[in-house]
Every structure is written in structure tokens, then in C-alpha cells.
Amino acid sequence: MYTASRPERPFVEVGLIEAQQNTIYGDGAVTVLEKLRAHAAEQGCDAIIVTGSNDAVVGGGGGNAAGSWIATLHGYRASCIMYRDWQWIRPGASAPVVSR
């Protein structure tokens, strides 16, 4: 997971993904980032580059100020990447077999 810089290795962006808190009491930032990373791995990505926030403001409680509430559900956006130099991340690996 890259948050402050991009990888030095050659890569290609294969998609954009997002993750967000489910409730105002639950997941913290670390849990949201873990979910983002896990989802990227399920999609076959080698890494993610966190590109920004994906926060949502929610509220409820009706029309009077005393019973109203507002909260921010924190979230993140990321680029799902795959490395181009697969042999660099798998030292000693043989070339892939491509069947036609």
C-alpha cells in the first residue's frame, strides 16, 4: 500500500476502488484501509496507491436541533495496480507459459 508516494517499479493501474466506514461507531481508518487493501488483493492487484478521501456526511433525528445528529463516515479511494516487471517480484521465476 502506497500512501505518500508511487512505487518506483513499473506498474499499470487496472482500476479504482473505494472503501468507507459502515457505521459511525465502527470501523476506524486502519480498518477501512485494511478492507481497501483486501478488496484489491481479491481483484488480483499487487498493490494500491491511496489517492484521496471518500468521506460521506450522514445525519438524522428529525426537524428539531436537540434531536438532530450529524457524523462523517470516513473512506478512501485508491488505484489498484499490477507490477509490469513480474520477475522482479518473483526472483528466479520462469517465464509465463502462454497457450494459444
N, C-alpha and C positions, 0 to 999 in steps of 0.2 A: 504494500500500500504506500503510495507516494502522496504526501500532503503539502510539502513545501517546494518540491522540485519535480522535474520529469526525469525518467530513467535515462542514463547515458547510453544504454544499449538500444539498438534499432528495434522499433516496435510499430505496430499498426493498431489504430483504435477500431474496435469492432462493434462498439455500441455504447449507449449511455444508460446508466442505471440510477435509481433513486431509492432511498430508504428514509423512513420517518418514524418518530415515536408513535406507538399505538394509543397511548393514553397520557394524560398529563401527570400521572403518578408513577408510571412505569419506567420504561427504558430511558437510560441516560445516554449521553453522547457516545460513550465507549460501546455500549450495546448496539446502538444504531450503526456505528461504523463496522462492528463485527458482522451484523446482518448484511450490510452492503458488501463486505468482503466475501462472505459465504455465498451470497447470491451470484457474485461474479465467478467464483470458483465452480459453482453448479453449471454455469453457462460455458465453461471451458476457458475462461480468461486466465492469463498468467499473473496479472496484477491489475490494480486500479489506480487511477490518478484522481484524487478528490478535487473537484473543480469548483465547488461552492456549496452554499447552503440551500436547503429546500424546506424552510420553515413554513408553518401554517398557523394562523391565529384562529382560535376557536373560542366560543363563548356561549352563554345561555343564561337562563334564570328569569326570563320574563322582562317586563317593562319597567320595574322599579329598580333604582340604583342599589338598594340594600340587598336584594336577592340576585343581582346580576354578577356574573363572573366572566373573566377573560383569561386565556392562557395561550402560550406558544408551544406548539408541538415542533420540536427540533428535528431537522432532517438534513440530508446531504445528497449531493449529486456527484457522480463520478464517471469518468471514461473507463470503459472496460478495455484492456489492452492485451495483445498477444505479441510475444517477442518474435522477431524475424530470424534471429540467429539461434535457432533451437539447439544447435550443437554446443553453443557456449554455455547453455544452462544444463546440458546433459553431457558432461565430458566423457569422451570415449564412446559415445553412442554412434551406431552405424547410420548411414543414410536411410531415410524412409523408403519403404517399398511402395511404389505406385502401381496399382494394377489397372489395366485398360480393358 
